[in-house]
C-alpha cells in the first residue's frame, strides 16, 4: 500500500525534523479523530496494549492506514506491550500506613479476613530481603524484611496511603528473563497478523529480553522492529548492550523516575539520546511532555521547555500519551507540540554535540560522513537516500544533518518505520537506478523542491540490495 503518491503541501525547508508519536485512546477513538491527529502533525500512532480489545485494535489500524493514505504520508503504528505491570490487588477503601509499620503482601490475599495486602503478581518468587518495593506508583516506600510461605514481609519507610490496583515498582529485583508475560505473548501473536511497524517491550532489564522478543517475532514471521523501553534501574546498568540489540529506544520517564529518582531522569535522558545517536538507533522521549493539556488548552512554560529541550538535544521523536489518549484537547496537543518543535528547530543557535558521538568506524558510516560533508559544502537543499532496509537513511539521520533527508524505498513497511526517525521524509517507489531522479523531478513539479536546488544523492550500483550504498552524486535541478 503506497501512502506517498501525494506531495506534502509545504516546501522542503519547512519540514519539521523531530517527529511526533501520539497515543490512541477513548478521546480519539474514531476515523475522524485519527485523521485529524495525522493532519495536525502526528508521524506515528501508539496502541497501548494494556487496554482495549483486539477488535478495537483491528479497527484502529484500518483507520490509521486509511487516514495516512488519504493525507499522503507514511505513518508508523506502534504496538506497546503491557509487560509485567505489577499492581496491588483488590480491597475496599483506603489503607493508611505509617513509617516503621510492618506489612504483609501476598498474591490475591483476602485483606478483610487475613490483614494481608493482596497483589496481582506473586512477589514471593522474585524478591529478596533488603530489596525495595515501591507501592502506589512510588508514593509509599517499603523494604523487604523476609519472605516466608509465599508471604512477603516489608517495613514501611514513610507515611502514606494505599489504594487498590495501584502500581508497584521493584527497582532492586532481578526478573531473570520474565519480562515478556503470557498476555504479552498473546498480544505479540495478534500483532504479527496485523499491519504494525514497531513493537515496544516494557520493563526491559537486559539485552536478553530484547533477544527473546526478536526470537518470538521471527518464529511468527513478523518483520516489525523492536523498541526497548528504558524504565528500570537494571536497564540503565545494561544500557549499551540493550541499545545495540534493539532497533529503537524509548525513554519511558514515568516509571524510570519512580525506579530511580526524578532528578536522575534529565541526565539519563541525555545519555540515552547520545548513545542512540552513536549507535544509529532512533530514540523516543515519552511521558508527561504536555501533561497539563489533559485538562487545559495551554501547556505550562515548563512543559514547553521540556519539549524544546528534547528537540535541542536531538531526539528523533517526542511522544504524547494520556494527552491524546484521554485528554480534553488531543488535536490541540499535537498542534502545540509541532509548534514548539518547529520553532525550536528553526531558531535554536545550538546543536547537541555529545562526547564519542562521532566515534563511527564502519564503511557505511564513512560514506554517511562524506554525504553530509559534501551536502554542507555545496549548500544542498536536501539529501536523497535510496534505501531498501532504511539503514542508510537512519545512519544519515543519526548525524542530525542540517539538510532534510528524503528516503526512497520500495518497501512500505520501511517507509512507515522511517516516519519516526529524525529529519526523514520517506517515499515508496519501485527499485530502479533512476528512483531518486524520478522522485526529485516529481517533487520539483509539485513545488516541494525548486528549479536550481542542489540535491546530494546516496545510492548503490545494485538498487534494492541491502547494504550496497557506495555512490554519491550531486545534482542541480
N, C-alpha and C positions, 0 to 999 in steps of 0.2 A: 504494500500500500504506500503510494508516494504522497507525502504531505507537503512536498516542496515544489509544486508546479505554479505557485503564485509568488510573485516578488513581494518582499516586505515594502510597506508604504513609507519607509524612512530611508534617507541617504545613509550610506555605509558609515559615514563619520559619526552618525548619531546612535549607532547600536550601543546598547549597554553591554559591558564586558562581564560583570558579575551577575550570575544567574539567580533566579528566584524559584524556590520549591515551596509549593503551598499544599496544605493537607485538606483532604476531602472529609467532610463530616455532615452532621444534620443541617448546618447553616447553609451548605451549598450542594445539597443532595438533589440536583436536577440538571438536565442538559443545559438549560438557560444559564444557570449559575456557573457551571463549569466552563461554558463558552465565554462568559464574562471574565472569569479568572484568567483564562488564556489570553484574551484580548487586552486585559489590564497589565499583563507582563509576566505571568507565570510561565516558566520554561519546563517545569516538571510538576507532577501531582503525586502526593504521597497517600497511600492507602494504609491506614493503621489497622493491622490485623488483631489488635487487642479487642476490637469492637466489630459489630456488623456480621451479616450473613454472606455466604458465597453468592447467593442470588443477587444481593445488593452490589457486591463487588463486580460481578459479571456485567451488570447494567452500567455501573460507573465507568468501567473500562471501555465499553462501547460508546458511551457519551464522550469520553475524553478523545478517543480516536476520531469520532465524527466531528467534534469541535476543532481538533487540530487540522483535520483535512479541510474543513470549511474556511479556517483562517489562513492555512497555508504555511504552517511552521511545524517542525518536529517537536514533540513534547514527550518527555521521559515519564514513565509510570514506575513508581517505586512501591514495592511491597515491603512494609515494615513489620517484621515478626515480633510477637509479644515477648518471647524469651521467658526465663524463669522469674516472672514478676511475683515476688514473694509478698504476701499480704497477711494481715490479721484476718481471722475468721469472723463468724457472726456472733454477736452478743448484743443485748439490749442496752440502750443508753450510753452514758459516758463513764469510763473507769478513771478516776483520779489517781495519780501515782506521785510519790514523794521521793526525794533524794535519799538513798540508803535503804529503801524498801526492797525486799526480795520478792520476785515474781516467778511464776512457773508458766512455761509455754509448751503446748503440745498440739499435734495435728488434730483438728476437728474436735477439740475438747468441749465439754459442756460446762460453761463458766458458772451457771447457776448452781449446778449440782456439785462441782468439784473445786471451784475457785481458780481453776487453771485456765489461762487465757488461750483461746483457740487460734490456730494458724492454718493457712491454706496449703502449707508446704511442710514436710517433715524435717524440721531443722535438726533434730537429734542425730540424723545420719551424716550431717555435714559439719556442724560447729564443734569447737573445742574450747576448753577452759581458757579464759583470758581474752577471747575474741570479743569484738564489739558487735552488738546488734542494735541498729538504729530503728526505732519504731515511729509510726506516724510520719513518714517521709522525713525522718531525721529530727523531729521535734523532741522526742524522748530518747535519750542515750542510755544504753544499758551495757553491762559487761557480763559475759558468761562465767558463772562460778562453778557449775558442774553439769554433767549430762548423765542422768540415771533413768533406766526403764522407759526410754522414749520421751522423757520429760527434760526440757532444758530449763535450768535454774539460772536466773540472772539477777544482778544487783542494779538498781536504778541509779543513774548518775546525776539526774536533775529533776526538778518538779515538772509536772505536766499532766496531760490527759490522754487517754487512748479512745479511739473510735473504731467501730467495726470496719473491716475491709480496707483499712489504710495501709499504705505501702511500708515495706521493711527493707533495710539495706544491711548487707553483711560485708563491710569493707575488708575484713581480715580473713574471710573464709575462702578456701580453695574449692571450686565447684568441680574440679577434676574432669573436664570434658563433658559436663552435663548441662551446658547452656542451651542446647537445642532440645526443647521439650517435645512430648508426644503431640501436643497441639501444634507446635511449630512444624513438625514433620508432616502432619496432615495438611497444614496451610501451604507448605512448600510443594507438596504433591499437587494441590489445587492450582497454585501459581504456575506450575510447569505446563498446565493446559491452557493458560491464559496469555494474552498479549502484554506481558510486562517486561520491563527493561532492566530493572535492578531489584535485588532482594537485600534488605538491611537486617543484619544479625545483631540482636540486642544482648547487652551484658557480656560482650566478648572478654575473655580473660587472657588468652594467648593465641598464637598463630594456629595452634592445633584446632581451635574452634572454627576458624575460617576454612582450614583444610577439610574438616569434616563436612561443612556445608557444601563446599565445592564438589566433594565426592558424591553427596546426595543429589546435587543438581545434575552432575554428569550422568549418574545412573538413570535419571529421569529424562535424559536427552535435552536438558534445558540449556539455552545459550545466554541466560541473563548474567549480569555482572554482580559481584558481591560487594556490599558496603559494610564495613565493620564499624559498629557504633562504639565510640570510646566513652565509657561511663562508669568504669570501675578502677579501683586503685591498681589491681593486677594488670589491667590494660596499659596503664601509664608505665608500669615497670617493663612491660614487654612490647612497648610501642613500635620500635623499629622493625621487629620481626612481623608484627601484625600488619604494618603498612606494606611491607614487602610482599606479603601473601595476599593482600586484599586488592580489589580493583579500585576501590574508593574508600574514603573515611568520612564518618560523621562525628563531629564534636557534640555529644549529647550532654549539654551543660547542666540539665536539671539534676539527674542522678549523679553526675560527676561532682557537682557542688556538694551534694549530701554525703557522698562517699569520701571526699577529701575535705575541703572547706571552701566557702565561697571565694575567699581571697586567692586561692590556688588557681582557680579556673582561668583568669585572663592570661597569665603567663603560660600555662599549659596550652591554651588555645593558640598562642603564637608559636610555641614549639611544635605543635602538631601541624600547623599550616606550613612551617618551614620544612619539616621532614617530608611532608607530602609533596611539596614543590621539588625538593631534592630528588625524590624518587619518582617524579612524574605521575603522581596519583591525585586525582581530583579530591577536593575536601569541601565538606558542607558544614557550616556553623549553624547550630539549631538551639532552640528553646528560649522563650520569653523575649524575642527580639523586639516585638511591638506589643507586649502583653496588655498594656493599657487599652489597646484598641479592641479588646474583647468587649468593653463597655463604652468606650469613648471614641468619637470620630477623629480625635487627635492623639498622637503618641506623646510621651513625655520627652523633654530635652535629652534626658539620659538615654532613652531608647534610640532616639535619632543618632546620638553619638555612638551608640553600640553598633548600629548598622554601618555607619560611616567608618568606624574603626575596623570592622571586619573587611570592608571594601579596601581600605588603605593597606592593610597587612596582606592583601592578595588572596583572600579565599576565593574558591571557584563559585560558591553558591551560598546564599543565605536562605534560611528556612522559616516558614510560618507554620505553627501547629494549631493550637487552640484558636488563634486569631482568625483563621479561615474556617476551621472545622466547626467551631461552636460560637464564634463571636458575633456581635451585632453588626459589624462593619467589615465583612470578609473581602469584598471587592476593593473597598477603600484602603484596607491594609496592604493589599498587593500594590495598588497605585502609589501609596505613600512610600513603600519600600523601593519601588522603581525610581521614584522621585529622588530619594536620598542617595541611592546608588549612582544614578546618572549624574547628579550634581557633584558628588564627591569625585567621580572618575574624571569629569571634565574640568574640575577646578583644583584638585589636590596638587600641591607642589612637591609632594613626597612620593617616593617609591619604596616599597618594602624590600630591603636587601638583607638576606639572612646569612650568617656565617655558614660556610660549607654549602650554601645553596648552589654555588657554581661548580661543585665537585662532580662534574659529569665526565665519563671516560669512554663511553661506547662510540662506535662508528656512527650510530643513529644520532647520538647527541651532538657529535661533531658537525654533522650535516645540519642539524637543527640550529646550532650556533651560527653557522655560515649563512643560513637563510635569513635569520633575524638581523645579523650584522649588515648583510647586503641590503635588506629592506630599509633599514635605517639610513644607510649611506646614499641610496638612490631616491630617498623620500617617497617610498611606496605608499600607495593608498590602502593596499590590502595585501595579505599573504594568502595564496591559494594552495591548499594541500590536497593532493589526490591520495586517498587512504582507503584501504579495504577493511582493516580492523579498527581504525580510529587511532592507532598508536602514534602515527606521525603527527596528527593534529594535537593529540594530548601532550606529546613531547614539546611541540611548539608552544602550546598554551602554558606549560609549566614554567617557561621563562618570562611569562607575562609581558609579551611584546606590546609596544605602543599601537601597532597596527592591528586592525581586526583580522581574524583568521577565517577564511571561507574554506570549509571542508567539503570535498566532493567524494561521495562513496556510492557504491552500488547496493549497499545493504541498508534497508530501512531501520533495522534494529540498531545498527551503529549510529545512524543519523539521530535516532531518538536518544541513545545513550550520550552522545556528544552534546545534547541540549543542556546538560547540567555542567558542562566544562567551560571554564573561563574563556571569554573572548571569541568563542567559535560559533559561526553560523553555518549549519550543515545543509547540504542539498543531496538528494538521491538522483543519481544519473547512471546510465549503463557504463560498465568498464570500457574505456576507449582511450587511445593515445591523445585524443583531442577533447577529452572530457572537460578539462579546465578551460580550454579556449572557448568551447561552445557555451559553457556556463557564464564566463565573464562577458562574452558577447551579448548573451541574453540579459544579464544584469545591467549592462550599458544601455541596451534598448529600453529596459524598464526604469531607467533613471536612478538606479541604486548606485551604479558607477557612471563616470562621465568620460567623454572623449578626452584623451590626453592623460588620464590616470595611469600611473605606473603600477604594475602588478608583478610580484615575485612569486613564482610557482615552484613547489617541491613535488616531484613525481618520480616514477620509476620506468625502466625500459619495459617492464612486464606488468601492464595495468591489471589490477585485480589480484596480484600475488602479494601476500602479506610479507612485510619486512624487506621490500626491494627498493625503497626510496633512495635514489642515487643521482638525481638530476635536478639542477636548479636553473630556472630560466627567468629572465627579466623581459617583460612585455609592456609596451606603451599602447594603450587602447586608441 
